[in-house]
Amino acid sequence: MMAALTAAEDKSNQVVLLERQQRVGRKLLATGNGRCNLTNLNASPAHYHGEQPDFVRCALRQLPPTETLALFRSFGLLTVTEDSGRVYPLSDSASSVLDVLRFQLARRGVELRCASPVREIRREKDGFAICTDEGRLSADRLIVACGGAAGKKLGGVTDGYVLLAPLGHTRTKLYPSLVQLVTDPDYPRALKGVRADAALRLLRGRDCLAETRGEVQFTERGVSGPASFEISRAASTGGEGLSLVLDFLPDYTDTQLRALLIDRRDTLPELDAAELLTGLVHNRLGKMLLRYGGLKGKDTVGLLGDRELARAASVCKDFRLPVRGTEGFDSAQVTAGGLRTADFDPETMQSRLVPGLYVCGELLDVDGDCGGYNLQWAWVSGRLAGRLLP
Ligand SMILES: Cc1cc2nc3c(=O)[nH]c(=O)nc-3n(C[C@H](O)[C@H](O)[C@H](O)COP(=O)(O)OP(=O)(O)OC[C@H]3O[C@@H](n4cnc5c(N)ncnc54)[C@H](O)[C@@H]3O)c2cc1C
């Protein structure tokens, strides 16, 4: 949509937007839990991944998030920015973002053809032949913005990679990202629905592949929540033998926590031993941590020895779950991997292999962190592609 409305700014262009689904922007409506986190003021190459993470640099320099906001404001959208830099529509509704884009498409005379999946793209002498179920379209220039495989239920498909393969474009391996972690299920299942703030580390042996801090939520099959999403890329691409280490009291050192539990034994000796961690962490989580640490059987807190308290402190800060992988593309928010960026000009998004062909958005091998970075990439790459620069 951004590429099409940009291309239509030049009135000499006749722009047709072909959409596979019954309507445009289905995925957009689901973003940010229906609120649409449309950009992030901290967007910089450090928040993007792929074979060439620097590929985004030109685009972000030309169209930083402040420009994205100015552009959306000119479309009529008011936004609010949270302290984290995440930006949402003031209406708190993703449909506002889609509405202003649709309005711009109509205003600029873009012809919209929904329920019109592109089946094949062929190169012709002076451009491209685009085959749909309704027939064949000729175009002298073509922008492909089919998105990635993530969010299957919202229309995530692999069409773009398939359509462009005959034109010589190859892709990297694809992985689901910004997705729930699948772990050994026993403990998570018992904690299903419990939320907690934690520091997370993803380990392979002793190597730390990723770490973050934030909210996690336990599920039937593992760990969800914003913090787990942030390390999901590393879990998805990290291979076998991974484990997740959760520290549920990251603001306390081991020593401080031990001292706190000793104090608790002195002040609350008659407390049931199963309640040792109650008031420190979520009640169900506290009981489960004690079970995980093998601490049961004693009647009251007063009967717990120093070694047992030290063990309780250590499980709060070092709760380990073997990681089996992540959920798949069905539930992922973004595709890690995509069309090789080395085959595209980062200033224009034009193919280096096929003149007149432009590609933008998630279809390329660019994926961003959680927090509005992926839509920012969709907007800026779409805007560059829509300029149709030689
Ligand atoms: C649940 C969920 C929540 C998310 N939340 C956020 C968020 O808050 N912030 C953020 O930055 N990112 C978020 N994302 C990621 C973000 O939505 C995507 O990265 C972004 O939409 C990618 O834009 P795109 O235009 O490249 O692809 P898409 O938005 O996927 O659009 C591609 C379009 O191409 C169409 N298409 C595909 N194949 C064909 C074909 N053969 N012929 C015709 N049309 C075709 C599709 O139907 C689709 O409408 C979220 C993703 C999901 C799934």
PDBQT file of the ligand as one rigid body, heavy atoms in Angstrom, charges set to zero:
ROOT
HETATM    1  C1  LIG A 401      -0.022 -10.905  14.766  1.00  0.00    +0.000 C 
HETATM    2  C2  LIG A 401       1.011  -9.949  14.242  1.00  0.00    +0.000 A 
HETATM    3  C3  LIG A 401       1.257  -8.779  14.947  1.00  0.00    +0.000 A 
HETATM    4  C4  LIG A 401       2.240  -7.886  14.487  1.00  0.00    +0.000 A 
HETATM    5  N1  LIG A 401       2.427  -6.721  15.167  1.00  0.00    +0.000 NA
HETATM    6  C5  LIG A 401       3.343  -5.829  14.702  1.00  0.00    +0.000 A 
HETATM    7  C6  LIG A 401       3.487  -4.558  15.323  1.00  0.00    +0.000 A 
HETATM    8  O1  LIG A 401       2.726  -4.190  16.237  1.00  0.00    +0.000 OA
HETATM    9  N2  LIG A 401       4.456  -3.740  14.855  1.00  0.00    +0.000 N 
HETATM   10  C7  LIG A 401       5.274  -4.075  13.803  1.00  0.00    +0.000 A 
HETATM   11  O2  LIG A 401       6.154  -3.292  13.426  1.00  0.00    +0.000 OA
HETATM   12  N3  LIG A 401       5.108  -5.242  13.151  1.00  0.00    +0.000 NA
HETATM   13  C8  LIG A 401       4.158  -6.116  13.565  1.00  0.00    +0.000 A 
HETATM   14  N4  LIG A 401       3.979  -7.296  12.881  1.00  0.00    +0.000 N 
HETATM   15  C9  LIG A 401       4.800  -7.552  11.668  1.00  0.00    +0.000 C 
HETATM   16  C10 LIG A 401       4.246  -6.736  10.484  1.00  0.00    +0.000 C 
HETATM   17  O3  LIG A 401       2.846  -6.871  10.428  1.00  0.00    +0.000 OA
HETATM   18  C11 LIG A 401       4.843  -7.200   9.146  1.00  0.00    +0.000 C 
HETATM   19  O4  LIG A 401       6.232  -7.213   9.225  1.00  0.00    +0.000 OA
HETATM   20  C12 LIG A 401       4.382  -6.274   8.009  1.00  0.00    +0.000 C 
HETATM   21  O5  LIG A 401       2.981  -6.322   7.868  1.00  0.00    +0.000 OA
HETATM   22  C13 LIG A 401       5.047  -6.650   6.696  1.00  0.00    +0.000 C 
HETATM   23  O6  LIG A 401       4.513  -5.832   5.691  1.00  0.00    +0.000 OA
HETATM   24  P1  LIG A 401       4.521  -6.308   4.189  1.00  0.00    +0.000 P 
HETATM   25  O7  LIG A 401       3.779  -5.268   3.422  1.00  0.00    +0.000 OA
HETATM   26  O8  LIG A 401       5.877  -6.670   3.751  1.00  0.00    +0.000 OA
HETATM   27  O9  LIG A 401       3.679  -7.672   4.181  1.00  0.00    +0.000 OA
HETATM   28  P2  LIG A 401       2.142  -7.944   4.553  1.00  0.00    +0.000 P 
HETATM   29  O10 LIG A 401       1.652  -6.952   5.546  1.00  0.00    +0.000 OA
HETATM   30  O11 LIG A 401       2.093  -9.391   4.895  1.00  0.00    +0.000 OA
HETATM   31  O12 LIG A 401       1.376  -7.681   3.186  1.00  0.00    +0.000 OA
HETATM   32  C14 LIG A 401       1.599  -8.492   2.066  1.00  0.00    +0.000 C 
HETATM   33  C15 LIG A 401       0.327  -8.555   1.248  1.00  0.00    +0.000 C 
HETATM   34  O13 LIG A 401       0.595  -9.246   0.025  1.00  0.00    +0.000 OA
HETATM   35  C16 LIG A 401      -0.493 -10.098  -0.264  1.00  0.00    +0.000 C 
HETATM   36  N5  LIG A 401      -0.033 -11.181  -1.162  1.00  0.00    +0.000 N 
HETATM   37  C17 LIG A 401       0.756 -12.225  -0.851  1.00  0.00    +0.000 A 
HETATM   38  N6  LIG A 401       0.932 -13.005  -1.921  1.00  0.00    +0.000 NA
HETATM   39  C18 LIG A 401       0.231 -12.450  -2.942  1.00  0.00    +0.000 A 
HETATM   40  C19 LIG A 401       0.013 -12.796  -4.293  1.00  0.00    +0.000 A 
HETATM   41  N7  LIG A 401       0.531 -13.906  -4.853  1.00  0.00    +0.000 N 
HETATM   42  N8  LIG A 401      -0.766 -12.000  -5.066  1.00  0.00    +0.000 NA
HETATM   43  C20 LIG A 401      -1.330 -10.872  -4.528  1.00  0.00    +0.000 A 
HETATM   44  N9  LIG A 401      -1.165 -10.500  -3.249  1.00  0.00    +0.000 NA
HETATM   45  C21 LIG A 401      -0.383 -11.276  -2.465  1.00  0.00    +0.000 A 
HETATM   46  C22 LIG A 401      -0.920 -10.602   1.104  1.00  0.00    +0.000 C 
HETATM   47  O14 LIG A 401      -2.255 -11.107   1.069  1.00  0.00    +0.000 OA
HETATM   48  C23 LIG A 401      -0.762  -9.358   1.967  1.00  0.00    +0.000 C 
HETATM   49  O15 LIG A 401      -1.938  -8.597   2.040  1.00  0.00    +0.000 OA
HETATM   50  C24 LIG A 401       2.998  -8.182  13.304  1.00  0.00    +0.000 A 
HETATM   51  C25 LIG A 401       2.720  -9.356  12.594  1.00  0.00    +0.000 A 
HETATM   52  C26 LIG A 401       1.733 -10.236  13.050  1.00  0.00    +0.000 A 
HETATM   53  C27 LIG A 401       1.454 -11.486  12.251  1.00  0.00    +0.000 C 
ENDROOT
TORSDOF 0
